[in-house]
Amino acid sequence: MDKTREDMISSIRSYLFESFLLGFSSDDFPDDRSFYEAGVLDSIGVIEIVSYIEQNFDITFDNNEIVPENVSTINQIADFITQKKSPIGA
C-alpha cells in the first residue's frame, strides 16, 4: 500500500469511527467489513459519507455512482477515490 493510500484510508477510518462506528474497535471493523451488513449505515449515512468524500478528497460523485459498491467498506471507498482521481484511460 503506498503512502497516499495509507493516508487516505487513515482519514476515512478516522471519519467513519467518529461518525458511524461508535462503540466499535478497529479489530471489530476491518477495512473490508460492510457497513450495511453491520447495520451501521442507512441512506442518510450514505449522503453524509458522500459529502465527506467530496469535500475532503476533491472529487464529485455522479448520481449513478452513489451505490453500495462504492461506499460499503473502507477499501471500496478508497478504491473509488483512487479511480476518480486517476486520469481517464490510465
KOLKEVO-406298 format. One record per residue: x, y, z of N, C-alpha, C, O in turn; residue number from 1. Coordinates in Angstrom, 3 decimals, decimal comma. Layout:
<recs>
REC / X / Y / Z / X / Y / Z / X / Y / Z / X / Y / Z / NUM $
...
</recs>
This chain:
<recs>
REC / 0,855 / -1,168 / 0,000 / 0,000 / 0,000 / 0,000 / 0,904 / 1,234 / 0,000 / 1,767 / 1,367 / 0,867 / 1 $
REC / 0,714 / 2,121 / -0,948 / 1,568 / 3,303 / -0,986 / 1,111 / 4,328 / 0,054 / 0,010 / 4,240 / 0,598 / 2 $
REC / 1,977 / 5,292 / 0,311 / 1,714 / 6,281 / 1,364 / 0,404 / 7,024 / 1,141 / -0,347 / 7,253 / 2,088 / 3 $
REC / 0,125 / 7,400 / -0,097 / -1,100 / 8,125 / -0,385 / -2,330 / 7,308 / 0,011 / -3,258 / 7,836 / 0,623 / 4 $
REC / -2,335 / 6,038 / -0,334 / -3,463 / 5,183 / 0,018 / -3,547 / 5,001 / 1,539 / -4,639 / 5,010 / 2,106 / 5 $
REC / -2,406 / 4,837 / 2,189 / -2,404 / 4,703 / 3,651 / -3,007 / 5,946 / 4,307 / -3,819 / 5,837 / 5,226 / 6 $
REC / -2,607 / 7,125 / 3,832 / -3,156 / 8,372 / 4,372 / -4,661 / 8,472 / 4,118 / -5,422 / 8,892 / 4,989 / 7 $
REC / -5,074 / 8,081 / 2,913 / -6,484 / 8,126 / 2,549 / -7,290 / 7,207 / 3,468 / -8,325 / 7,610 / 3,997 / 8 $
REC / -6,823 / 5,986 / 3,655 / -7,544 / 5,031 / 4,495 / -7,567 / 5,511 / 5,943 / -8,581 / 5,369 / 6,626 / 9 $
REC / -6,475 / 6,070 / 6,408 / -6,429 / 6,589 / 7,777 / -7,455 / 7,701 / 7,973 / -8,151 / 7,734 / 8,988 / 10 $
REC / -7,550 / 8,603 / 7,011 / -8,520 / 9,698 / 7,081 / -9,949 / 9,168 / 7,046 / -10,792 / 9,605 / 7,829 / 11 $
REC / -10,224 / 8,233 / 6,148 / -11,561 / 7,638 / 6,030 / -11,925 / 6,922 / 7,328 / -13,026 / 7,092 / 7,851 / 12 $
REC / -10,998 / 6,126 / 7,838 / -11,247 / 5,376 / 9,078 / -11,562 / 6,342 / 10,231 / -12,517 / 6,129 / 10,977 / 13 $
REC / -10,764 / 7,391 / 10,371 / -10,996 / 8,354 / 11,459 / -12,395 / 8,940 / 11,371 / -13,118 / 8,994 / 12,366 / 14 $
REC / -12,772 / 9,379 / 10,178 / -14,102 / 9,967 / 9,994 / -15,201 / 8,955 / 10,333 / -16,134 / 9,267 / 11,073 / 15 $
REC / -15,083 / 7,754 / 9,791 / -16,127 / 6,754 / 9,994 / -16,242 / 6,326 / 11,454 / -17,348 / 6,145 / 11,963 / 16 $
REC / -15,110 / 6,164 / 12,126 / -15,163 / 5,773 / 13,534 / -15,735 / 6,888 / 14,403 / -16,402 / 6,605 / 15,399 / 17 $
REC / -15,495 / 8,124 / 14,057 / -16,053 / 9,245 / 14,821 / -17,532 / 9,467 / 14,532 / -18,270 / 9,944 / 15,395 / 18 $
REC / -17,972 / 9,121 / 13,312 / -19,334 / 9,447 / 12,894 / -20,316 / 8,285 / 12,901 / -21,501 / 8,476 / 13,174 / 19 $
REC / -19,835 / 7,084 / 12,604 / -20,755 / 5,958 / 12,417 / -20,416 / 4,725 / 13,245 / -21,306 / 3,944 / 13,583 / 20 $
REC / -19,168 / 4,545 / 13,567 / -18,735 / 3,284 / 14,179 / -18,453 / 3,439 / 15,664 / -17,534 / 2,826 / 16,207 / 21 $
REC / -19,257 / 4,264 / 16,305 / -19,118 / 4,468 / 17,742 / -19,334 / 3,132 / 18,445 / -20,286 / 2,413 / 18,142 / 22 $
REC / -18,464 / 2,807 / 19,367 / -18,595 / 1,554 / 20,090 / -17,887 / 0,392 / 19,433 / -17,790 / -0,683 / 20,025 / 23 $
REC / -17,390 / 0,581 / 18,220 / -16,621 / -0,461 / 17,541 / -15,139 / -0,172 / 17,728 / -14,730 / 0,983 / 17,850 / 24 $
REC / -14,341 / -1,231 / 17,749 / -12,890 / -1,056 / 17,744 / -12,372 / -1,370 / 16,347 / -13,097 / -1,932 / 15,526 / 25 $
REC / -11,134 / -1,013 / 16,077 / -10,536 / -1,313 / 14,775 / -10,545 / -2,818 / 14,521 / -10,710 / -3,263 / 13,385 / 26 $
REC / -10,367 / -3,596 / 15,586 / -10,380 / -5,053 / 15,431 / -11,760 / -5,548 / 15,015 / -11,872 / -6,524 / 14,273 / 27 $
REC / -12,813 / -4,879 / 15,490 / -14,181 / -5,262 / 15,142 / -14,520 / -4,886 / 13,712 / -15,408 / -5,481 / 13,100 / 28 $
REC / -13,819 / -3,904 / 13,183 / -14,214 / -3,358 / 11,892 / -13,025 / -3,239 / 10,938 / -12,479 / -2,152 / 10,750 / 29 $
REC / -12,622 / -4,379 / 10,330 / -11,533 / -4,328 / 9,350 / -11,961 / -3,551 / 8,096 / -13,148 / -3,297 / 7,887 / 30 $
REC / -11,000 / -3,186 / 7,286 / -11,252 / -2,333 / 6,123 / -12,154 / -2,955 / 5,068 / -12,636 / -2,256 / 4,177 / 31 $
REC / -12,388 / -4,259 / 5,158 / -13,242 / -4,910 / 4,162 / -14,600 / -5,333 / 4,735 / -15,347 / -6,050 / 4,069 / 32 $
REC / -14,924 / -4,908 / 5,935 / -16,227 / -5,235 / 6,526 / -17,280 / -4,255 / 6,032 / -17,043 / -3,048 / 5,994 / 33 $
REC / -18,439 / -4,772 / 5,656 / -19,519 / -3,956 / 5,108 / -20,258 / -3,194 / 6,203 / -20,676 / -3,765 / 7,210 / 34 $
REC / -20,409 / -1,878 / 5,979 / -21,192 / -1,056 / 6,896 / -22,658 / -1,480 / 6,888 / -23,329 / -1,441 / 7,920 / 35 $
REC / -23,149 / -1,886 / 5,713 / -24,550 / -2,300 / 5,575 / -24,806 / -3,580 / 6,360 / -25,774 / -3,670 / 7,115 / 36 $
REC / -23,936 / -4,568 / 6,177 / -24,117 / -5,845 / 6,866 / -24,005 / -5,687 / 8,373 / -24,632 / -6,431 / 9,127 / 37 $
REC / -23,205 / -4,718 / 8,817 / -23,057 / -4,465 / 10,251 / -24,219 / -3,639 / 10,805 / -24,365 / -3,503 / 12,020 / 38 $
REC / -25,044 / -3,090 / 9,910 / -26,198 / -2,307 / 10,339 / -25,860 / -0,915 / 10,843 / -26,616 / -0,342 / 11,627 / 39 $
REC / -24,729 / -0,359 / 10,402 / -24,336 / 0,958 / 10,894 / -24,533 / 2,073 / 9,869 / -24,206 / 3,228 / 10,138 / 40 $
REC / -25,061 / 1,735 / 8,708 / -25,203 / 2,746 / 7,656 / -26,587 / 2,670 / 7,037 / -27,053 / 1,598 / 6,650 / 41 $
REC / -27,236 / 3,823 / 6,950 / -28,521 / 3,924 / 6,269 / -28,394 / 4,956 / 5,162 / -27,291 / 5,428 / 4,888 / 42 $
REC / -29,498 / 5,318 / 4,521 / -29,429 / 6,236 / 3,375 / -28,911 / 7,620 / 3,773 / -28,190 / 8,246 / 2,996 / 43 $
REC / -29,256 / 8,103 / 4,949 / -28,749 / 9,392 / 5,417 / -27,237 / 9,292 / 5,636 / -26,498 / 10,221 / 5,311 / 44 $
REC / -26,787 / 8,180 / 6,180 / -25,359 / 7,958 / 6,382 / -24,593 / 7,968 / 5,073 / -23,484 / 8,495 / 5,001 / 45 $
REC / -25,185 / 7,384 / 4,038 / -24,545 / 7,379 / 2,726 / -24,347 / 8,809 / 2,238 / -23,280 / 9,154 / 1,728 / 46 $
REC / -25,368 / 9,633 / 2,393 / -25,275 / 11,030 / 1,974 / -24,163 / 11,740 / 2,752 / -23,405 / 12,521 / 2,177 / 47 $
REC / -24,066 / 11,473 / 4,042 / -23,021 / 12,088 / 4,851 / -21,628 / 11,635 / 4,409 / -20,705 / 12,447 / 4,339 / 48 $
REC / -21,474 / 10,345 / 4,112 / -20,184 / 9,828 / 3,648 / -19,825 / 10,435 / 2,300 / -18,685 / 10,850 / 2,093 / 49 $
REC / -20,777 / 10,492 / 1,391 / -20,526 / 11,083 / 0,069 / -20,092 / 12,537 / 0,225 / -19,147 / 12,974 / -0,432 / 50 $
REC / -20,761 / 13,278 / 1,074 / -20,408 / 14,676 / 1,310 / -18,989 / 14,789 / 1,871 / -18,206 / 15,626 / 1,422 / 51 $
REC / -18,664 / 13,959 / 2,838 / -17,319 / 13,951 / 3,413 / -16,266 / 13,665 / 2,342 / -15,255 / 14,362 / 2,264 / 52 $
REC / -16,497 / 12,662 / 1,535 / -15,538 / 12,286 / 0,486 / -15,362 / 13,425 / -0,508 / -14,237 / 13,778 / -0,862 / 53 $
REC / -16,470 / 13,999 / -0,956 / -16,379 / 15,088 / -1,937 / -15,606 / 16,280 / -1,372 / -14,793 / 16,880 / -2,076 / 54 $
REC / -15,851 / 16,624 / -0,118 / -15,196 / 17,782 / 0,488 / -13,723 / 17,535 / 0,798 / -12,903 / 18,444 / 0,673 / 55 $
REC / -13,386 / 16,320 / 1,197 / -12,033 / 16,052 / 1,670 / -11,088 / 15,472 / 0,619 / -9,870 / 15,498 / 0,795 / 56 $
REC / -11,642 / 14,954 / -0,462 / -10,797 / 14,334 / -1,482 / -10,961 / 14,992 / -2,846 / -10,435 / 14,505 / -3,847 / 57 $
REC / -11,691 / 16,098 / -2,878 / -11,821 / 16,898 / -4,090 / -12,283 / 16,080 / -5,297 / -11,706 / 16,159 / -6,381 / 58 $
REC / -13,329 / 15,300 / -5,081 / -13,962 / 14,559 / -6,176 / -15,457 / 14,814 / -6,118 / -15,970 / 15,319 / -5,119 / 59 $
REC / -16,148 / 14,466 / -7,181 / -17,599 / 14,600 / -7,233 / -18,199 / 13,267 / -7,648 / -17,764 / 12,649 / -8,620 / 60 $
REC / -19,194 / 12,837 / -6,904 / -19,929 / 11,633 / -7,264 / -20,965 / 11,993 / -8,320 / -21,667 / 12,993 / -8,172 / 61 $
REC / -21,073 / 11,208 / -9,372 / -22,221 / 11,285 / -10,257 / -23,344 / 10,536 / -9,553 / -23,077 / 9,657 / -8,734 / 62 $
REC / -24,594 / 10,868 / -9,857 / -25,715 / 10,204 / -9,184 / -25,655 / 8,686 / -9,309 / -26,000 / 7,972 / -8,367 / 63 $
REC / -25,221 / 8,189 / -10,461 / -25,183 / 6,736 / -10,663 / -24,002 / 6,080 / -9,939 / -23,877 / 4,855 / -9,956 / 64 $
REC / -23,143 / 6,868 / -9,309 / -22,005 / 6,319 / -8,573 / -22,289 / 6,183 / -7,077 / -21,482 / 5,619 / -6,338 / 65 $
REC / -23,419 / 6,692 / -6,640 / -23,782 / 6,581 / -5,224 / -24,515 / 5,252 / -5,043 / -25,741 / 5,188 / -4,947 / 66 $
REC / -23,709 / 4,209 / -5,002 / -24,211 / 2,835 / -4,902 / -23,401 / 2,099 / -3,835 / -22,271 / 2,485 / -3,536 / 67 $
REC / -23,974 / 1,046 / -3,265 / -23,263 / 0,305 / -2,222 / -21,869 / -0,173 / -2,644 / -20,966 / -0,238 / -1,811 / 68 $
REC / -21,688 / -0,499 / -3,897 / -20,391 / -0,993 / -4,360 / -19,278 / 0,031 / -4,178 / -18,103 / -0,336 / -4,157 / 69 $
REC / -19,623 / 1,294 / -4,047 / -18,609 / 2,341 / -3,896 / -18,441 / 2,829 / -2,457 / -17,443 / 3,480 / -2,146 / 70 $
REC / -19,388 / 2,530 / -1,583 / -19,318 / 3,079 / -0,218 / -19,649 / 2,070 / 0,878 / -20,025 / 2,471 / 1,980 / 71 $
REC / -19,519 / 0,777 / 0,605 / -19,885 / -0,231 / 1,609 / -18,779 / -0,566 / 2,591 / -19,052 / -0,986 / 3,716 / 72 $
REC / -17,529 / -0,383 / 2,174 / -16,398 / -0,709 / 3,043 / -15,348 / 0,394 / 2,921 / -15,384 / 1,206 / 1,996 / 73 $
REC / -14,437 / 0,407 / 3,847 / -13,347 / 1,381 / 3,781 / -12,521 / 1,157 / 2,522 / -12,143 / 2,113 / 1,847 / 74 $
REC / -12,240 / -0,108 / 2,204 / -11,469 / -0,406 / 0,994 / -12,202 / 0,040 / -0,267 / -11,578 / 0,577 / -1,183 / 75 $
REC / -13,508 / -0,173 / -0,328 / -14,271 / 0,248 / -1,508 / -14,261 / 1,767 / -1,660 / -14,171 / 2,280 / -2,776 / 76 $
REC / -14,351 / 2,476 / -0,559 / -14,301 / 3,936 / -0,620 / -12,928 / 4,379 / -1,144 / -12,844 / 5,236 / -2,024 / 77 $
REC / -11,864 / 3,798 / -0,605 / -10,513 / 4,156 / -1,048 / -10,317 / 3,820 / -2,527 / -9,713 / 4,598 / -3,266 / 78 $
REC / -10,824 / 2,664 / -2,959 / -10,718 / 2,281 / -4,377 / -11,468 / 3,270 / -5,259 / -10,972 / 3,660 / -6,316 / 79 $
REC / -12,652 / 3,675 / -4,833 / -13,452 / 4,614 / -5,619 / -12,739 / 5,959 / -5,738 / -12,678 / 6,532 / -6,826 / 80 $
REC / -12,206 / 6,461 / -4,640 / -11,490 / 7,739 / -4,677 / -10,296 / 7,634 / -5,618 / -10,063 / 8,528 / -6,432 / 81 $
REC / -9,548 / 6,554 / -5,508 / -8,383 / 6,354 / -6,383 / -8,787 / 6,340 / -7,843 / -8,132 / 6,953 / -8,686 / 82 $
REC / -9,874 / 5,636 / -8,138 / -10,368 / 5,558 / -9,506 / -10,794 / 6,949 / -10,009 / -10,478 / 7,318 / -11,140 / 83 $
REC / -11,497 / 7,704 / -9,190 / -11,965 / 9,035 / -9,600 / -10,807 / 10,001 / -9,806 / -10,887 / 10,888 / -10,656 / 84 $
REC / -9,735 / 9,841 / -9,043 / -8,602 / 10,744 / -9,164 / -7,636 / 10,335 / -10,267 / -6,772 / 11,121 / -10,658 / 85 $
REC / -7,773 / 9,109 / -10,773 / -6,881 / 8,641 / -11,842 / -7,243 / 9,323 / -13,165 / -8,417 / 9,556 / -13,450 / 86 $
REC / -6,222 / 9,640 / -13,967 / -6,513 / 10,205 / -15,286 / -7,326 / 9,203 / -16,112 / -7,116 / 7,994 / -16,016 / 87 $
REC / -8,236 / 9,707 / -16,906 / -9,062 / 8,847 / -17,739 / -8,160 / 8,055 / -18,677 / -7,258 / 8,597 / -19,317 / 88 $
REC / -8,434 / 6,755 / -18,737 / -7,674 / 5,891 / -19,620 / -6,381 / 5,401 / -19,035 / -5,620 / 4,714 / -19,716 / 89 $
REC / -6,104 / 5,734 / -17,779 / -4,849 / 5,290 / -17,168 / -4,956 / 3,859 / -16,724 / -3,996 / 3,307 / -16,186 / 90 $
</recs>
